[in-house]
Amino acid sequence: MFPVYVWVNGLVELAVVDTAAEVTLVSELVEAQLPEEVLKHVYMRTAGRALQMNGSIVGPVTIQLGEREGICSPY
């Protein structure tokens, strides 16, 4: 994992890139600034512990890292 600046729908954010991650997480502050509607509320549970994180599925979202840009779709 390493920190980099990324653009999410034009918003500049400091991100931590984890190439083995199966989901992309953003803070509630970033989510509140995204113009997309929340498609679904989800609950993510950790492996081996009784911990839970509340989340939302939004999209599609445009993400730019350096000169590379892509559209991430929730489905």
Protein Blocks (a to p, Z undefined) as FASTA:
>chain_A
ZZddddeehiacdddddfkbcbdcddfklmmmpmbdcfbdcddddehiacdcddddeddd
dddehjbccdddfZZ
